[in-house]
Structure formats: C-alpha cells, structure tokens
Amino acid sequence: MTSHYRWRRPLALIAAGVALVLAGCSVESDDPPASSSPTSDAFPAPPAPATAPGVTADSIKIGFVYPDLEVVRQYVDIDHGDYQATFKALVDKVNAAGGINGRRIIPVYGAVDVISPAGAQETCVKLTQDEKVFAVLGSLNAEDAMCYVQTHRTALVGGDLTAERYAKAQAPWVSDLRGGDELADGIEQFTADNALAGKKLAVVAYRDDQASVDKVVLPALKRLQIPVTETGILDADISDAAAVSQQFNVFIQKFRAAGVDTVLLVGGSQLQFPAELQKTDYRPRLMFAGTSQAGAYLASPGEHDPAIMAGATALGLVVDYREPVNAACVATLEAALPALRGKLVDPATVPSGQPSPGTSESAACRYLTLFQAIAEKAGKDLTYQSFQQAAFSLGSLQVPTYRDKATYGRETPHGAIPPRLFAFDPAKKNFFPAAG
C-alpha cells in the first residue's frame, strides 16, 4: 500500500523547463488566525439546472482530460501509458454492457499540452464549447478545474475540490481529492503520541497554497494547541531560480535562529525546500502535507542526503492497487490491450524513468467508476439536477485503488477519503503507512 501517484505539479514544472522551483517569500511570526477548519457551511451546493448538454435518448457525451506527455519527452522520460486507449477500453466495456441506463458513452478526448501556458484553457474550451460534453472526467491541475465548473458551467469529476473552489462552482462537481483541505482531518495525526510536544514548529507554503494555510493548517494547529514559531509564505515569480535559492535560505536562516526543529511543508513548497535544505547542515525534522510531493523530492535528480528525511512523516491516501474494483479495470485493459499484460502495477513501485501505464489506468478507472455510479443513480432522466442529487445521496463508495472507502454526500462532494500518516523508511527510501 502506497500513497497515490499524481502527475500534476511535476508536469507543471516541466512546462517551465526546470524541476520544481518556487521563488520569493515572506516570513512571519504570527499566531494562527481565529478562523475554523472547513465545515458544511463551506460547501454550498452549486447551481444544477434540469438541463442536460451532450445527452440524447441513447447517448451521453463525456470529455476525458489527461496530460499530453509527448510534448515533454525532450525534457524528461515520463510514460504513463496511452491515456486515450485506456479510457476507450474502459468506455467500450461499459457500452458493451448496455451503457448507463441504456445510454452509451460517446467519448471525447482532451489531451492537455502541459508545456503551453494556454494548454489547459484550450482543452477546456474544446470540451465545453466545441464539443458541448455533459461532463468532464480526469486529472487536472489545481485551478484548471474552475474553467469547467465556473467559467463554462460544465459538470466535472476529478480535480482538487477545495471548499474555496467549490464555493465558486456553477455546475455539479465531485472528486476524490481535497487539494489540501484534508489537512483539517489529518493534521492531528502528526501530533499523535505527543510527537510535537516541546517542539518548535515552522510552516512553509507557496502563495497558491496560502488559503490552505490560513483556513485549514493554522486553525487546526491552534485547535490542537500546537504553537507555530514561524510561518513562511513564498510569493515571487516561480521562474526565478536564483530567487528561489536566496529566499529559501532566508527561511532556513530565520528558522535556525529561532530554534525551529520541525517544519511542516504545505503544497508547492514540498519539493524545493528539502532540496535547498540539503545545501546546508541544518536538519530539522520534516513533515509533508502530501506523500506525492515528498515522493517527487525523492525521485528528483541528484544525490539526496539521507539525513534530510530522518524521522520524516507525510499525510496521504492509502492505495491498494490490487483492490477488487481496480483489479476489474486491469482485467478489462489486459483483455482489450494484450501488450499491457503484466505491466499494470502500482505506479509507486515503478522505478523512476520506467513506463508506468498503471498511472493512466488508475486515473481512468477511478473517474469513470465514480461518474458511472452517480449517473446510474440519477436514473433515466439524466440532467445536472438529477446528477447532483444522486451525488449527494451516493453514500459509501469504493473508489478504485484506495484502501479506505469514500463517502459522498451534500457536505462531502470530495468523498472525504481519510488521510493517513506515512513514515519514511530509510532502507526502502520511500514513505509507507505508519500503521495498518
């Protein structure tokens, strides 16, 4: 069981032609704000009219979005398998079984040019305006979801569904990811067994993640009576590598002077801060808000000082790639694409630089399974209204590849899959669930 592999941030950085770099900062020594962690009030239901774009008496047009990795091969060797062939094989299986309430799925594919700054926007316009799909499914970069659910009012399955973004949605939206909001549930795991008692803690985040820090992280720490010695927010141009190094060193010097011995890394800070820390002899214990970013640092080029990760922990969703729902998707793909036999394995177990077709498989299986469950529950009269009502009443669902079940309801459009604590294993050089 491992944390879920995600492509979003690494590819966004490849688009800049570099490894993840974050530039600029401000360093503060504040008490956490008095705001509380997200509650049901943070999830007002988006508008869901009784309309059904892309739906006919016998078909549903669905857009499938995924990263176009061909455009980055000149920079790095990343192979997630053939996303389009993977989606098609799973759609064909659904259609062969009678479709969804008698409607066959008509797939429309949207490969995102991850190098072009306008790539995500162009794909969004293609799927929503040119093709006029009923819903879009797939993995998305953080803010890219808003093009679908806010600007073009198209239903979405996938993306980082935070309370802040969901409040702006103008169409039904469900996902399996909370984009950092899960820290409200998970942060207390960092404090188990008084692990932070007597420690001097600093919190580091990139400016895009400040909402998570202000509305989730700091309030949760305050509620747990964990004092924060320093808070650092990086806020300059991400393309200035020199500023990255300079400003992270400002963090490091200030933290060191303040006696900080533990650093919680949130969002975009999680890859580059350890890399800069390695250039010094300062070794605070690191806590990562997400296992995917911790793994990205471990997989980054160059040597890594083992002392950087000594005692490190991370939060993540526990994955069991062999769980039955995902196993059924794997069997479908192996039958449709015999060349994949024996190659569909947990992406986290694949060595860096090797093909990992399990990445495209897991994304396609997760989001198509979730969409199908909701659309089937919505019944024959499929509209945005019935789709959203079905999502709110879906309840417990085994989303493929996760060990823990999701729970979908009015207050949990993200499924509320519980985050678990992972610990770094120096022998295996990776993070694994701390228990269970």
LOGUVO-388734 format. One record per residue (C-alpha): y negated, x negated, z; residue in one letter. Coordinates in steps of 0.5 Angstrom, whole numbers, plus 500, padded with zeros to 3 digits. Example, Ala and Ser with C-alpha at 12.3 -4.5 7.8 and 13.67 -1.06 7.14 Angstrom:
509475516A502473514S
end
This chain:
500500500M493497498T486499497S484503491H482498485Y476500482R472497476W465500477R461494480R464488477P463491470L456493471A455486473L459483467I454487463A448482466A453477463G454474470V458475476A455480481L448477483V444481488L436479489A431480493G431482500C427485507S430483513V428488519E430488527S430496528D433501532D437506528P434512525P435518529A438522523S445524524S451523519S452528514P454535516T456541512S448542511D449536506A453540501F449546499P453549493A451547486P449553481P455555478A454561473P459565470A459561463T464557460A462552455P467549451G472555453V475559448T481564449A486559448D483552449S479548454I475542451K474537456I471530456G474524458F470518460V472511461Y469503460P470500454D473493456L473491449E466489449V466484455V472480452R467475450Q465474458Y472475462V479477460D480484463I485489461D486496464H491498458G489503453D485509456Y485514450Q492513449A493514457T489520457F492523451K499522453A498526460L494531456V500532451D504533457K500539460V499542453N507542451A508546458A503551456G497548458G492551463I493559464N495559457G489555454R491548451R486542453I482539447I480532449P474529447V474521449Y467518451G468510452A462507455V459501453D459497459V454492456I449496454S444499459P444505455A451506454G453511460A447515458Q449515450E456517452T454523457C449526451V455525446K460529451L455534454T450536448Q454534442D461536444E459541449K465540453V467544459F468539464A468531464V473527468L474520469G471514473S463513473L458508475N454511482A448514479E451516472D454522475A447525475M447525468C452530467Y451534473V444534474Q441533467T446536463H449541468R456540466T462540471A464533473L471531476V470524479G464519481G461517487D460524490L455523496T451528500A445526497E447526490R451533491Y444536493A441535486K447537482A446543478Q454544476A460544479P462537482W469535485V471528486S476523490D470518492L465519497R460513495G459510502G459517506D466516508E463510513L461516517A468517519D471510518G466506522I469508529E475504526Q471498526F470499534T477500536A479497542D472495543N472490538A465490537L463489545A459484546G458482539K451481535K451485529L447485523A448490517V447488510V446492504A443492497Y437497496R441502492D445503498D439504503Q441511503A448510506S445505511V439510513D443516513K450514515V451507517V446506522L446513525P454512526A453506530L448509534K452514536R458509538L452506542Q453499538I447496538P444493531V441486532T439485524E438489518T437486511G436490505I436487498L431490494D429485488A431484481D438483480I438479474S434473478D440469480A435464484A432469488A439471490V441465493S434464496Q434471499Q441471502F439464505N433468509V438473511F443467513I438463517Q435469521K442472523F444465525R437464529A438471532A446469534G449474530V456473530D459479526T456482519V457489516L457489509L455495505V455497498G453492493G452486498S459485499Q461480493L455476493Q453475501F460472502P459467496A452465499E455464506L460459503Q455454501K453454509T457452515D455459518Y461463519R460470522P466475522R465480516L466487516M467490509F465497508A470497502G476494500T475494493S468490494Q472485499A477484493G472483488A470477492Y477474493L478475485A472472483S472465480P472458484G474456491E474460497H473457504D479461508P474461514A470466510I475471511M478469518A478476522G475480516A476487516T475493511A475500510L479503504G483509502L490507503V494507496V501508495D502507487Y510510488R508517491E511522487P505525483V503519480N511517479A511523475A505521471C508514470V514517467A510521462T507515460L513511459E516516455A510517451A509510450L515506451P511499451A509501458L516501461R516496467G508495466K505501470L505498477V500498483D494494480P492491486A499487485T497484478V494477478P487476476S487475469G493479467Q493486464P493492469S495498465P496502472G489502472T488507467S494510469E492512476S485514474A487519468A493521473C488523479R483526475Y487530470L491533476T485535480L482538474F488542473Q490544480A483547480I483550473A489553474E487556481K481559477A485564473G485566466K477568467D475560467L468559468T463555472Y463560477Q471561478S472554477F467552483Q470558487Q477555486A475548488A472551495F479554496S483549494L485546501G490541501S492537495L496530494Q491527489V496522485P496514488T493516495Y498516501R493521505D492528502K485530500A482537503T478541498Y473546501G466548501R464543505E468537502T468537495P470530495H476531498G475528505A481523504I480519511P478512510P483507514R482500517L484494513F485487515A485480512F492477511D490469510P498468508A497473502K490472501K489480501N487486505F492490508F492497512P492494519A497499522A501505519G
end
